[in-house]
Each structure stands twice: as C-alpha cells, then as structure tokens.
Amino acid sequence: MRVAAIVVSWNSADHLPALLASLAAQDHPDLEVVVVDNASVDASVAAVRQAQQAAVRHPVRLLRSTTNRGFCGGVNDALATLAPEVGAVLLVNPDVVLTPDLVGVCVARLAADPRCGSVQPKLLRAVPGPDGRPVLDTTGHELTTARLYRNRGEGEPDRGAYPAGEVFGASGACVLHRRAMLDDVRWRDGQVLTEDLVAYFDDIEVDWRARRRGWTAWYEPAATATHERGGAGPRRTSRVEALNLANRLLVTVTCDAPRGRDWPAILVTSGLKLVELIVTVPSALPGALRQLRGLPAARARRRELDARASLTATEVAEVHARGFRWGPWIRTWWRRIRGRAPGVAPRVRARARTTGQQPPRGG
C-alpha cells in the first residue's frame, strides 16, 4: 500500500529535522513525504530542502503556501496533490518522532480490516516521568458523556494498560488514515478537513464523521512515536484557546446530538471552561466569538452529514461514550486556573513564555 505522510509546518524549524529523519528511516517500502509550509519565516523551508537532498528511499516534496492556511487548509492542499494510487495518508505533526516500523505496522492493521478507517499509534511524551518511565500522550480519543474529548491515557505512566483495540477516534498529531475513508467523509465542497476549524478539533470532527459513516478506528500499541506536546502549558495562546473553546461547539452542532441527560454536564463544563479563559487568557474571548460566526455553516454541514450517515449520532454515542469522571477533570481545570500544567518540557515552556509563538499544532 502506498502511503503519503503529510506534515503541515509553520515556523517548525526546531522540530522538522528530527521528524523528517524518522520518516526517512521508515521500513515501509512505499512512502512519500509531503511537507506543506504555511508561510514560515524561520528556517523551516531550509530544513525541508536538506531532507530532500538527503532522501534515498522515500522522496520528499515541498508545497509552499504564501499565507498561513492553518492545519486543515494545509492538509487539504496536500491531499489534492496525491496520486490516485496512494492508499493511506499519515498525518503527523512536526513535533513527533516515529519509530522505524510505525508506518508498516499501521498499514498492516488497515490491510487486516477493510472497515478500519484510522489507526492510532501509541504516542509517548518526549519527557519521561519522575521515575524515568515513559509517559503516555495518547492511545486514542475517548468520547465522554460531557462531550469533553480525552486523549486516553494522557499523562499516565506507560504500563501497557491499553491493549490494541477499537477506539472512538485518533489524534491528528499522528494517525494513519485510509484514503478511501477520507474520500468517503469528504464534504460536497471538496474539503476533507473542515477549514473553518483551522487547526483544533478537526480530528474530533473526522472521528464523528467516520463513525457515522460506519468506519472504525483502531489503537495499535505496537506502533510508537514520541510527541513533544506537554499538556496545556505551551499551547495557551489566545488564538489556540479561542479555537478550542469555539470549535467544541461547532463540532457538536455539525456531528452530535447529545441526549437530555448529558446536557447538565455539557453546560457545567462549558461554563467552567469559560471561567478558566476569563481568568487565564481573557484575550481569547473576542476570537472565540468571531470563530462562532461559523455556526450557520456548521448547521449546513450537519444537514449534509445527516443525509449521508449510516449511523445516527445517538447510535455512535451509545457505543463509544464513556461516563464523565468529574474528579480528574476538575483537578486539571484547577491546575490550569493556577497556571500549572504537568508534563511540559522546561525548554518548551520557556520558549513559549519568551517568544509568545504558537507551538506546533497538536491533535
């Protein structure tokens, strides 16, 4: 199966060499790498050019945008250039480093199950825990009854507690998608990822659209990578927080239909998240309001999805929604209120404080 790895870069020169080297080392025989540069002003393009010159087994292509198209726009631009024989697409963030067999292991899972649309590798934090044990970043997306989406296992020591199996969805930080699934969930206007979402919750929306079309997602712990995302710390720019606050609602309007008994938890958590932003990143609120201008378009997409879906949102939730655990969420919420987030590499936290630059986009 031919695989295209798509990397969307924006001022990612610090991370690209390690990622591109790990892609060059993949043992899967049929892989191409496509880097979309979203008008970077650092040395990102130079890093890609160097990888192109050094490429032996896996060719590297560079697509340069004159503007920042966001993660979703960048992915859509790359998808439009792929050859018809590409059967799977690896979406991978610049701050990820893959083990050499990751692509091959994930491809084998797609080959084993024709209804499997996405394969989630085991992502580990780049920073180990205090005891030196690797720390999980994600083992797949978990849908909760409060409609908060959890990276399953996030922040836990890797003790092998999550075996291979079906999950609600996969993190856009590193995921292998079947090309046929992406084509199947494509909107009528040609978009695969919804560009109104820009960069956050786009992977959650793909989870919903794929589940409602009958595709499954699989967690494969035999495929591993490290991801430098360290929780909320370096990501808390006003732009990121505005997108996270508004996009949760946009995805709900587009894809979901929570039951009446779920709404109290949804409303309470939404209110607490709003309080958190007022306290910690009040500059995000105007941007969130501007982002919510996309509600009419989200309702139109909802009508399109409902007309094509194989399963209702309620049927998907009955299979995948897990009871919401208030205690851990409240503790994390309180740490964010206090400006503390676990698992953030000191150099990343310091860079975010001193430059104010948005870090590489996570899932």
C-alpha positions in Angstrom: 0.0 0.0 0.0 1.4 3.3 -1.0 1.5 5.8 1.9 1.8 9.6 1.8 3.0 11.3 5.0 1.6 14.8 5.2 3.4 17.3 7.5 2.0 20.8 7.9 4.7 23.2 9.1 4.5 26.7 10.4 7.8 28.0 11.9 8.7 24.5 12.8 12.5 24.5 12.1 13.4 23.3 15.6 11.4 20.1 15.1 11.4 19.3 11.4 14.9 17.7 11.2 14.1 15.0 13.8 10.7 14.2 12.3 12.0 14.1 8.7 14.9 11.8 9.7 12.4 9.5 11.4 10.3 9.4 8.2 13.4 8.7 6.1 14.1 5.8 8.4 10.7 4.1 7.9 11.0 0.5 6.8 7.7 0.6 4.8 8.9 0.3 1.2 6.3 2.7 -0.5 6.3 6.0 1.3 6.4 9.6 0.1 6.7 12.7 2.4 4.8 15.9 1.6 5.6 18.9 3.7 3.2 21.9 3.4 4.9 25.1 4.7 2.4 27.7 5.8 4.4 30.8 5.1 7.1 30.2 7.7 9.5 33.0 8.5 12.1 30.7 10.1 14.4 28.1 8.6 11.6 25.5 8.0 12.0 25.5 4.3 15.7 25.1 4.5 15.2 22.1 6.8 12.9 20.5 4.2 15.3 21.3 1.3 18.1 19.5 3.2 15.8 16.5 3.7 15.0 16.5 0.0 18.7 16.4 -0.9 19.4 13.6 1.6 16.3 11.4 0.6 17.3 7.9 -0.6 14.2 5.6 -0.2 11.4 8.0 0.5 11.0 11.1 -1.7 10.2 14.4 0.0 8.0 17.1 -1.7 7.6 20.7 -0.5 4.4 22.7 -1.0 4.8 26.3 -0.1 1.8 28.5 0.8 2.0 32.2 0.5 -0.3 32.6 3.5 -0.9 30.5 6.7 -3.7 28.2 5.6 -4.0 26.6 9.1 -3.6 22.9 9.6 -6.8 22.0 7.9 -6.1 24.1 4.8 -2.6 22.7 4.6 -3.7 19.1 4.8 -6.4 19.7 2.1 -3.8 21.3 -0.1 -1.6 18.3 0.2 -4.4 15.8 -0.3 -5.3 17.5 -3.6 -1.8 16.7 -5.0 -1.7 13.0 -4.1 -1.5 10.3 -6.9 -4.6 8.1 -7.2 -2.6 5.0 -6.1 -1.9 6.4 -2.7 -4.0 4.1 -0.4 -3.2 5.6 3.0 -2.3 9.0 4.5 -0.2 9.6 7.6 -0.9 12.9 9.2 1.9 13.8 11.5 2.9 16.9 13.4 6.3 18.4 13.2 7.0 17.7 16.9 6.6 14.0 16.5 9.4 11.4 16.1 8.4 8.0 14.8 10.0 4.6 15.4 11.2 3.0 12.1 8.4 0.4 11.9 5.4 2.7 12.7 4.1 3.1 9.1 4.5 -0.6 8.3 2.7 -1.7 11.5 -0.2 0.7 10.9 -0.5 -0.4 7.2 -0.7 -4.0 8.3 -3.7 -3.1 10.5 -5.5 -1.4 7.6 -4.9 -4.4 5.5 -6.3 -6.7 8.1 -9.7 -5.0 8.4 -11.3 -3.3 5.3 -13.7 -1.2 7.6 -10.8 0.2 9.6 -10.5 3.8 8.6 -7.9 5.1 11.0 -5.0 3.6 13.0 -3.8 5.4 16.2 -0.2 4.6 17.2 0.9 4.8 20.8 2.1 8.3 21.4 4.5 9.0 24.2 5.6 12.3 25.8 9.0 13.4 24.9 9.6 14.0 28.6 9.7 10.9 30.8 8.1 10.8 34.2 9.9 11.4 37.5 10.7 7.7 37.8 12.1 7.6 34.3 9.2 5.6 32.9 7.7 6.7 29.6 4.6 8.8 29.9 1.6 8.4 27.5 0.5 11.2 25.3 -2.5 9.4 23.8 -3.8 6.0 23.0 -6.7 7.4 21.0 -9.6 9.7 21.5 -12.2 8.9 24.1 -15.7 10.4 23.9 -17.3 11.3 27.2 -21.0 11.9 28.1 -20.0 15.5 28.9 -18.7 15.9 25.3 -15.2 16.6 26.5 -12.8 14.6 24.4 -10.0 12.9 26.3 -6.7 11.7 24.9 -7.0 8.3 26.6 -4.1 7.6 29.0 -2.7 11.2 28.7 -0.2 11.9 31.4 -0.2 8.3 32.8 3.0 6.1 33.0 3.1 3.6 30.2 2.4 0.3 31.9 0.8 -1.4 29.0 -2.7 -0.8 30.4 -4.3 -0.1 27.0 -4.3 -3.1 24.7 -4.9 -3.0 20.9 -8.5 -2.5 20.1 -11.2 -0.2 18.7 -11.4 3.4 19.9 -13.7 6.3 19.3 -11.1 8.2 17.3 -7.4 9.0 16.7 -5.3 12.1 17.3 -4.4 14.2 14.4 -0.9 14.6 15.9 0.0 11.2 14.4 -2.6 8.9 12.6 -2.7 6.7 9.6 -6.0 7.2 7.7 -7.2 5.0 4.9 -7.5 7.1 1.7 -10.9 5.7 0.9 -12.2 6.7 4.3 -11.1 10.3 3.8 -12.7 10.4 0.4 -15.9 8.9 1.9 -16.2 11.7 4.5 -15.2 14.5 2.2 -17.7 17.4 2.2 -19.5 18.3 -1.0 -17.4 21.4 -1.3 -14.3 19.2 -1.6 -12.9 19.8 1.9 -11.7 16.7 3.8 -10.7 18.6 6.9 -13.1 21.4 7.7 -11.2 24.6 7.1 -13.5 26.7 9.3 -12.0 24.8 12.3 -8.5 26.0 11.2 -6.4 23.7 13.5 -8.2 22.3 16.5 -11.0 19.7 17.0 -10.7 18.9 13.2 -9.6 15.4 14.2 -12.5 15.0 16.6 -14.8 16.0 13.7 -13.2 13.4 11.4 -13.8 10.9 14.2 -17.5 11.7 14.3 -17.9 11.8 10.5 -16.1 8.5 10.0 -18.0 6.7 12.8 -21.3 7.9 11.4 -20.4 6.6 8.0 -19.6 3.2 9.6 -15.8 3.3 9.6 -13.9 2.1 12.7 -10.7 3.4 14.4 -8.1 1.1 15.9 -5.4 1.7 18.6 -2.2 -0.1 17.7 0.3 -0.1 20.6 2.9 -1.9 18.5 3.4 1.3 16.6 5.0 4.0 18.7 6.2 7.6 18.4 7.1 10.5 20.8 5.2 13.8 20.8 6.5 16.9 22.4 3.1 18.3 23.3 3.1 18.7 27.0 -0.4 19.4 28.0 -1.9 22.9 28.2 1.3 24.9 29.1 2.9 25.9 25.8 -0.3 25.9 23.9 -2.2 28.6 25.8 -2.1 31.4 23.3 -5.2 33.4 22.8 -5.6 32.1 19.2 -5.4 28.4 20.3 -7.7 28.9 23.3 -10.3 30.7 21.1 -10.3 27.8 18.6 -10.6 25.2 21.4 -13.5 27.0 23.1 -15.5 27.7 19.9 -14.6 24.5 17.9 -16.0 22.2 20.6 -19.4 23.8 20.0 -19.0 23.8 16.2 -18.2 20.1 16.1 -21.2 19.4 18.4 -23.5 21.3 16.1 -22.1 19.6 13.0 -21.9 16.0 14.2 -23.5 15.3 17.5 -26.9 15.0 19.2 -26.4 14.7 23.0 -29.2 13.2 25.0 -31.1 15.3 27.5 -29.4 13.6 30.5 -26.0 14.6 29.1 -26.7 18.4 28.8 -26.2 19.3 32.5 -22.6 18.1 32.4 -22.1 19.7 29.0 -23.4 23.1 30.3 -21.4 23.0 33.5 -18.1 22.0 31.9 -18.6 24.7 29.2 -19.3 27.3 31.9 -16.2 26.3 33.9 -14.0 26.4 30.7 -15.4 29.9 30.1 -14.4 30.9 33.6 -11.0 29.4 33.0 -10.4 31.6 30.0 -11.7 34.7 31.6 -9.2 34.1 34.4 -6.2 32.9 32.4 -6.5 34.0 28.8 -9.2 36.7 28.6 -7.9 37.9 25.2 -9.2 34.6 23.7 -12.9 35.6 24.2 -13.2 38.0 21.2 -11.5 35.4 19.0 -13.9 32.7 20.2 -16.9 34.9 19.4 -15.5 35.6 15.9 -15.0 31.8 15.4 -18.6 31.2 16.3 -19.7 33.1 13.3 -19.2 29.7 11.6 -22.4 28.3 13.3 -24.6 28.7 10.2 -22.0 26.8 8.1 -21.8 24.1 10.8 -25.6 23.7 10.7 -25.4 23.3 6.9 -22.7 20.6 7.2 -24.9 18.9 9.8 -27.7 18.6 7.2 -25.3 17.2 4.7 -23.9 14.7 7.2 -27.3 13.5 8.4 -28.4 12.9 4.8 -25.4 10.6 4.2 -24.8 9.0 7.5 -25.1 5.3 8.1 -25.5 5.7 11.9 -27.1 8.4 13.9 -25.1 10.4 16.5 -27.1 8.7 19.2 -26.1 5.3 17.9 -22.4 6.3 17.8 -22.6 7.7 21.4 -24.3 4.5 22.7 -21.3 2.5 21.6 -18.4 4.9 22.4 -19.5 7.5 25.0 -17.9 6.8 28.4 -19.1 8.2 31.7 -17.6 11.5 32.6 -15.2 11.5 35.6 -15.5 14.8 37.3 -12.6 14.4 39.8 -9.6 14.3 37.4 -11.1 16.9 35.1 -11.7 19.4 38.0 -8.2 18.8 39.3 -6.8 19.6 35.8 -9.1 22.6 35.4 -7.8 23.9 38.8 -4.2 23.5 37.7 -4.9 25.5 34.6 -6.6 28.2 36.6 -3.4 28.4 38.7 -1.2 28.4 35.6 0.3 25.0 36.1 0.3 22.1 33.6 2.1 18.8 34.1 4.4 17.2 31.5 5.7 20.3 29.8 9.4 20.2 28.8 11.2 23.2 30.5 12.7 24.4 27.3 9.3 24.3 25.5 7.7 26.2 28.4 10.5 28.8 28.4 10.3 29.2 24.6 6.6 29.8 24.7 7.0 32.4 27.5 9.8 34.3 25.9 8.6 34.3 22.2 4.8 34.1 22.6 4.9 31.8 19.5 2.2 29.3 19.0 3.8 25.9 19.4 3.4 23.1 16.8 -0.2 22.2 16.4 -1.3 19.2 18.4 -4.2 16.8 17.9 
